[in-house]
Amino acid sequence: MRPLKIGMIGCGAIGSSLARMIHRDFSKAATIAYLADHHCERAHSLIKTLKLKASHTGIPELIEKSDLIIEAASGEVAAKVTPAVLQTAKQILVLSVGGLIQPGVWQKINRIKTGRLWVPSGAIAGIDGLCAAKEAGIQSVKLITRKPVAGLLGAPFFEKKKFPKLTGKKAVCVFKGTALSAIRAFPQNVNVAAVLSLASMGPKSTYVEVWTSKAYRKNTHEIEIEARSGTIRIEVQNIPSHLNPKTSALAVYAAAATLRNIFSNLKIGT
Ligand SMILES: NC(=O)c1ccc[n+]([C@@H]2O[C@H](COP(=O)([O-])OP(=O)(O)OC[C@H]3O[C@@H](n4cnc5c(N)ncnc54)[C@H](O)[C@@H]3O)[C@@H](O)[C@H]2O)c1
């Protein structure tokens, strides 16, 4: 079988790291054929450093010519591109999962019966147990995210609200609410809330808290699920990506693990 032609949208921290992994580990199954980024120099730099036989294109051309599209750009891109790809009966792997829970988008995606959408677990663990618990019946899902200051700075939430004054090692809760409002407030920082909500009770019924402190060094996610099958508690302590402090290094590996599932006939876990 010929290798799948991959079209990568977004050549930032995740896109560039994932492109490296695909080139190194999956070259028999897939080849990066098209790259799209509105900072075109990022796409050209990837082509040059990895010596890719790939072209920098616009998004419509990338969708038309690729077999598998990887979105690693923004929630807006994910919301627009995902239905368009599925309508062409192709596969898409989405990283900016927050875009999928925006009003109307998930409903639109659900109406399309062609193509295949892959949503990696991203920077959290336990989606396997959550899916199993969903079969039993879930009563509540709570996510507490703790990020260092650099992992939250620049979020739209702080355009209207002052960043809290932090002293010593004191931790401050900056946000409490639903996954839907968490994604609006922190579109680039809490995609895990969107993943969790899609796998469980939906964006309006998944509870999220966001904390920060000068003492935090890792992106930590604590998840508590109450279900008819019992309680699940998970804590993940992630090292932030050296390319983007808002992104956890694990998110890239989760996308690589999803690609391994796509290319392999063996799948372990739920
Ligand atoms: N699922 C998860 O667990 C998870 C974890 C971390 C980040 N993310 C999300 O994944 C996405 C990528 O993260 P990142 O750390 O690589 O971000 P990044 O900012 O490092 O890279 C994003 C890239 O996409 C490009 N881009 C943005 N909008 C574009 C558009 N309309 N057209 C073309 N290119 C565009 C930017 O120029 C940039 O190069 C973000 O949306 C982020 O929120 C998801």
PDBQT file of the ligand as one rigid body, heavy atoms in Angstrom, charges set to zero:
ROOT
HETATM    1  N1  LIG A 301      -5.427  18.625  22.623  1.00  0.00    +0.000 N 
HETATM    2  C1  LIG A 301      -4.548  19.038  23.510  1.00  0.00    +0.000 C 
HETATM    3  O1  LIG A 301      -4.343  18.456  24.576  1.00  0.00    +0.000 OA
HETATM    4  C2  LIG A 301      -3.718  20.254  23.209  1.00  0.00    +0.000 A 
HETATM    5  C3  LIG A 301      -2.609  20.543  23.995  1.00  0.00    +0.000 A 
HETATM    6  C4  LIG A 301      -1.874  21.677  23.679  1.00  0.00    +0.000 A 
HETATM    7  C5  LIG A 301      -2.252  22.505  22.633  1.00  0.00    +0.000 A 
HETATM    8  N2  LIG A 301      -3.359  22.214  21.911  1.00  0.00    +0.000 N 
HETATM    9  C6  LIG A 301      -3.800  23.073  20.797  1.00  0.00    +0.000 C 
HETATM   10  O2  LIG A 301      -3.122  22.681  19.614  1.00  0.00    +0.000 OA
HETATM   11  C7  LIG A 301      -2.923  23.815  18.761  1.00  0.00    +0.000 C 
HETATM   12  C8  LIG A 301      -1.447  23.930  18.399  1.00  0.00    +0.000 C 
HETATM   13  O3  LIG A 301      -0.696  24.138  19.577  1.00  0.00    +0.000 OA
HETATM   14  P1  LIG A 301       0.812  24.670  19.494  1.00  0.00    +0.000 P 
HETATM   15  O4  LIG A 301       1.357  24.607  20.864  1.00  0.00    +0.000 OA
HETATM   16  O5  LIG A 301       1.508  23.991  18.377  1.00  0.00    +0.000 OA
HETATM   17  O6  LIG A 301       0.541  26.204  19.097  1.00  0.00    +0.000 OA
HETATM   18  P2  LIG A 301       1.565  27.187  18.342  1.00  0.00    +0.000 P 
HETATM   19  O7  LIG A 301       1.049  28.548  18.585  1.00  0.00    +0.000 OA
HETATM   20  O8  LIG A 301       2.963  26.857  18.724  1.00  0.00    +0.000 OA
HETATM   21  O9  LIG A 301       1.377  26.810  16.791  1.00  0.00    +0.000 OA
HETATM   22  C9  LIG A 301       0.219  27.071  16.061  1.00  0.00    +0.000 C 
HETATM   23  C10 LIG A 301       0.610  27.296  14.615  1.00  0.00    +0.000 C 
HETATM   24  O10 LIG A 301      -0.563  27.382  13.822  1.00  0.00    +0.000 OA
HETATM   25  C11 LIG A 301      -0.451  28.498  12.938  1.00  0.00    +0.000 C 
HETATM   26  N3  LIG A 301      -1.797  28.997  12.651  1.00  0.00    +0.000 N 
HETATM   27  C12 LIG A 301      -2.687  29.528  13.515  1.00  0.00    +0.000 A 
HETATM   28  N4  LIG A 301      -3.817  29.882  12.869  1.00  0.00    +0.000 NA
HETATM   29  C13 LIG A 301      -3.640  29.545  11.559  1.00  0.00    +0.000 A 
HETATM   30  C14 LIG A 301      -4.442  29.667  10.400  1.00  0.00    +0.000 A 
HETATM   31  N5  LIG A 301      -5.674  30.214  10.443  1.00  0.00    +0.000 N 
HETATM   32  N6  LIG A 301      -3.947  29.234   9.214  1.00  0.00    +0.000 NA
HETATM   33  C15 LIG A 301      -2.693  28.695   9.158  1.00  0.00    +0.000 A 
HETATM   34  N7  LIG A 301      -1.881  28.567  10.238  1.00  0.00    +0.000 NA
HETATM   35  C16 LIG A 301      -2.350  28.978  11.419  1.00  0.00    +0.000 A 
HETATM   36  C17 LIG A 301       0.407  29.513  13.684  1.00  0.00    +0.000 C 
HETATM   37  O11 LIG A 301       1.055  30.402  12.785  1.00  0.00    +0.000 OA
HETATM   38  C18 LIG A 301       1.398  28.611  14.416  1.00  0.00    +0.000 C 
HETATM   39  O12 LIG A 301       2.562  28.374  13.654  1.00  0.00    +0.000 OA
HETATM   40  C19 LIG A 301      -3.434  25.044  19.539  1.00  0.00    +0.000 C 
HETATM   41  O13 LIG A 301      -4.744  25.358  19.119  1.00  0.00    +0.000 OA
HETATM   42  C20 LIG A 301      -3.442  24.561  20.983  1.00  0.00    +0.000 C 
HETATM   43  O14 LIG A 301      -4.403  25.233  21.755  1.00  0.00    +0.000 OA
HETATM   44  C21 LIG A 301      -4.079  21.090  22.159  1.00  0.00    +0.000 A 
ENDROOT
TORSDOF 0
